Amino acid sequence: MTCDQRRQAISAHLRFLEWLGKPLRPGARVLDLGCGIGQSVDILLDMGYDVHGVDVVDWWDRNDYWDKSYVPGPRVRERLYRVDEANYRIPFPDGHFEFCLSDQVMEHVHGYTAVFAEIMRVLKPQAVSVHRFPGPNMLVEGHLFLPFPVLCYYNAYLAMWAILGRRSPDQKGLTWRQTLASNIVFMRQVSYPRKASLRQHAAEAGVEIAFLEKQELLLRDFGNAGRLVNRARRLGLDRVLAGLLAPFTQRYMLLKRGASTARPAPVRLQPS
């Protein structure tokens, strides 16, 4: 994401909160889950929020982060924390934050139950978290730029595209064997679970979960899908198009504190 794209993504999250009936007040405590090098923390600070970021890698203290266009300053770095992936615990007390968000992070999570439980632990009782991320239904794997993410777990499929010359932007100049090896390693690091699996993890963590891709599309003003829906609005067809595109667009997952872990069934959430 570029800085402008991050700003647009954050603004869309805030519009979603308003639609949900939970507008975020100035100065509210916000958690950026999977903060990377800290761009979103910087943007949210500029917006007037008391924001902190956590990640399983301390990218802000390394020189191998993929995006070289941004270097976090002291005011951002002091708000970034590394979390031990093997013993996952967000370094804040119970009920500390009023909102948690992430973009393009959940596909990199492996211990969903622990992560869901920790998000809920550090959120205030009535707070929610929202997460935008790719799922197995996407038409293109957004990291490797190959069709159909679910097929990218098969080495033969990756080999075919490598031999045909398909490369991601950072793979230019690699041989097909080098490209294949790189893609195999990468696909071991990402996960595209079905919604039923995420619901099960949420139930185990005592968390209520909902997937609201159609509504998020109706509120989004960026990305190809968002722009198409906005154009369709002029003809009164935005809801129809959003419904058609939702199964193939990015997932939009909402988490809130659950009353029981007994049933992994999906929860229908309505604006309060």
C-alpha positions in Angstrom: 0.0 0.0 0.0 1.1 3.5 -0.7 0.7 6.2 1.9 -2.4 7.5 0.1 -3.9 4.0 -0.1 -3.3 3.5 3.6 -5.0 6.8 4.4 -8.0 5.8 2.2 -8.2 2.4 3.9 -8.2 3.9 7.3 -10.8 6.5 6.4 -13.0 3.6 5.1 -12.7 1.8 8.5 -13.8 5.0 10.3 -16.8 5.4 8.0 -17.7 1.8 8.7 -17.6 2.5 12.5 -20.0 5.4 11.9 -22.3 3.2 9.9 -22.2 0.7 12.8 -23.2 3.4 15.2 -19.8 3.4 17.0 -18.0 6.6 15.7 -14.5 7.0 17.0 -14.0 10.1 19.1 -10.9 12.3 18.9 -8.2 11.0 21.2 -9.6 7.5 21.3 -7.1 4.7 21.9 -6.5 2.6 18.8 -4.5 -0.6 18.2 -3.0 -1.2 14.8 -2.6 -5.0 14.6 0.3 -6.0 12.3 1.6 -2.5 12.1 4.6 -3.2 9.8 7.0 -0.3 9.9 4.4 2.1 11.3 2.8 4.1 8.4 -0.8 3.6 9.6 0.2 4.6 13.2 1.7 7.8 11.8 -1.5 8.5 9.8 -3.8 7.9 12.8 -1.6 10.1 15.0 -2.1 12.9 12.5 -5.8 12.3 12.7 -5.7 12.9 16.4 -5.9 9.3 17.8 -3.9 7.8 20.6 -2.6 4.9 18.5 -0.1 2.1 19.1 1.0 -0.7 16.8 2.1 -4.3 17.4 3.8 -6.8 15.1 5.5 -10.1 15.3 8.6 -8.6 13.6 10.3 -5.4 14.7 10.5 -4.0 11.2 11.2 -0.5 12.5 14.5 -1.7 13.9 15.6 -3.6 10.7 16.6 -2.6 7.2 14.8 -5.3 5.2 11.2 -4.0 5.2 9.8 -4.3 1.7 8.7 -0.6 1.5 11.8 1.7 1.5 9.8 4.8 0.9 8.9 5.4 4.6 11.1 5.7 7.7 9.3 6.1 11.0 10.3 9.0 13.2 10.8 8.9 17.0 7.1 9.7 17.8 6.0 6.6 15.8 8.8 4.3 16.8 8.1 4.8 20.5 4.5 3.5 19.9 5.5 0.3 18.1 5.9 -3.1 20.0 7.0 -6.5 19.0 4.9 -9.5 20.1 6.3 -13.0 20.6 4.5 -15.1 18.0 5.2 -18.3 20.1 3.7 -16.7 23.3 1.2 -14.3 21.8 0.4 -11.5 24.2 -0.3 -7.9 23.3 1.6 -5.7 25.8 -1.3 -3.7 27.1 -3.8 -4.2 30.0 -7.3 -5.5 29.7 -9.9 -3.2 28.2 -7.3 -0.6 27.1 -8.4 0.2 23.5 -11.5 1.5 21.9 -10.8 0.2 18.4 -8.5 -2.3 16.7 -7.9 -2.5 13.0 -5.7 -4.2 10.4 -5.2 -4.2 6.7 -3.6 -7.1 4.8 -2.5 -8.8 8.0 -4.9 -11.7 8.8 -3.6 -13.8 5.9 -0.3 -13.9 7.7 -1.7 -15.1 11.0 -1.3 -18.8 12.0 -2.7 -18.9 15.6 -6.1 -17.3 15.0 -7.6 -18.4 18.3 -4.8 -16.8 20.3 -4.9 -13.6 18.2 -8.7 -13.3 18.4 -8.6 -13.8 22.2 -5.8 -11.2 22.7 -7.6 -8.6 20.6 -10.7 -9.0 22.7 -8.7 -8.9 26.0 -7.2 -5.5 25.2 -10.5 -4.0 23.8 -13.1 -2.2 26.0 -16.2 -4.4 26.5 -18.3 -2.6 23.8 -15.5 -2.0 21.4 -15.0 -3.8 18.1 -12.1 -4.6 15.7 -12.2 -4.7 11.9 -9.9 -6.5 9.5 -9.6 -6.2 5.8 -7.7 -9.1 4.1 -7.7 -11.4 1.1 -9.4 -14.7 1.2 -9.3 -17.9 -0.9 -12.1 -16.6 -3.1 -10.0 -13.8 -4.6 -9.4 -14.1 -8.3 -5.7 -13.1 -7.9 -3.2 -13.9 -5.2 -2.1 -10.3 -4.3 1.5 -11.1 -3.3 2.5 -13.3 -6.1 0.2 -11.8 -8.7 -1.0 -15.3 -9.8 -4.6 -16.4 -10.5 -6.6 -18.1 -7.8 -4.9 -18.2 -4.3 -6.2 -21.6 -3.4 -4.1 -23.1 -6.3 -1.0 -21.4 -5.2 -0.4 -24.0 -2.5 0.5 -26.6 -5.3 4.1 -26.6 -6.4 3.2 -27.7 -9.9 0.9 -24.7 -10.3 3.6 -22.4 -9.1 6.2 -24.0 -11.4 3.9 -23.6 -14.4 3.6 -19.9 -13.9 7.3 -19.5 -13.1 8.2 -21.2 -16.4 5.7 -19.1 -18.3 7.5 -16.0 -17.0 5.0 -14.6 -14.4 6.9 -12.6 -11.8 5.9 -10.3 -9.0 7.5 -6.8 -9.0 10.3 -7.8 -6.7 11.1 -11.0 -8.7 12.4 -9.4 -11.9 15.6 -10.9 -13.1 15.0 -14.2 -11.2 15.2 -17.5 -13.1 12.1 -19.7 -13.1 13.7 -22.0 -10.5 14.5 -19.0 -8.2 11.0 -17.7 -8.7 9.5 -21.1 -7.9 11.6 -21.5 -4.7 10.7 -17.9 -3.6 7.0 -18.6 -4.1 7.0 -21.9 -2.3 8.6 -20.3 0.7 6.2 -17.4 0.6 3.1 -19.6 0.4 4.2 -21.4 3.6 3.9 -18.1 5.4 0.4 -17.2 4.3 -3.0 -18.7 5.2 -6.3 -18.4 3.4 -8.8 -20.2 5.7 -12.4 -20.6 4.9 -14.9 -18.5 6.8 -16.2 -21.6 8.6 -12.7 -22.1 10.0 -12.4 -18.5 11.2 -15.8 -18.8 12.9 -14.6 -21.9 14.7 -11.5 -20.1 15.9 -13.6 -17.2 17.0 -15.9 -19.5 19.0 -12.9 -21.1 20.7 -11.7 -17.6 21.7 -15.2 -16.5 22.9 -15.5 -13.9 20.2 -18.4 -13.0 18.0 -17.6 -12.7 14.3 -19.3 -11.3 11.2 -18.2 -10.9 7.6 -19.6 -7.7 6.1 -18.0 -7.4 2.6 -21.0 -6.0 0.9 -21.5 -3.2 3.4 -17.8 -2.4 3.4 -17.9 -2.1 -0.4 -20.8 0.3 -0.2 -18.7 2.5 2.1 -15.4 2.2 0.3 -14.2 4.8 -2.2 -10.9 3.3 -3.3 -9.7 0.2 -5.1 -11.2 -1.2 -8.4 -14.2 -2.7 -6.7 -14.9 0.4 -4.6 -14.7 2.6 -7.7 -17.1 0.4 -9.6 -19.6 0.4 -6.8 -19.4 4.2 -6.6 -20.1 4.5 -10.4 -23.0 2.1 -10.1 -24.5 4.4 -7.4 -25.3 7.0 -10.0 -27.6 4.4 -11.6 -29.0 3.2 -8.4 -27.3 -0.2 -8.9 -24.6 0.1 -6.2 -26.3 -2.5 -3.8 -26.7 -5.0 -6.7 -23.2 -4.6 -7.8 -21.8 -4.8 -4.3 -23.7 -8.0 -3.7 -22.2 -9.5 -6.9 -18.6 -8.4 -6.2 -18.6 -9.2 -2.5 -17.8 -13.0 -2.8 -14.7 -12.2 -4.8 -13.4 -9.1 -3.1 -11.4 -8.7 0.1 -12.8 -10.1 3.3 -14.1 -7.6 5.9 -14.2 -9.2 9.2 -15.7 -7.7 12.4 -14.9 -9.1 15.8 -16.6 -8.2 19.1 -16.7 -9.6 22.6 -18.8 -12.8 22.8 -21.1 -14.0 25.6 -20.4 -17.7 25.0 -18.0 -20.1 23.3 -20.6 -22.8 22.9 -21.6 -22.2 19.3 -19.3 -21.3 16.3 -22.3 -20.0 14.3 -22.0 -16.6 12.5 -23.4 -13.6 14.2 -25.6 -11.1 12.3 -24.6 -7.6 13.6 -26.8 -4.6 12.9 -26.0 -0.9 13.5 -26.7 0.1 17.1 
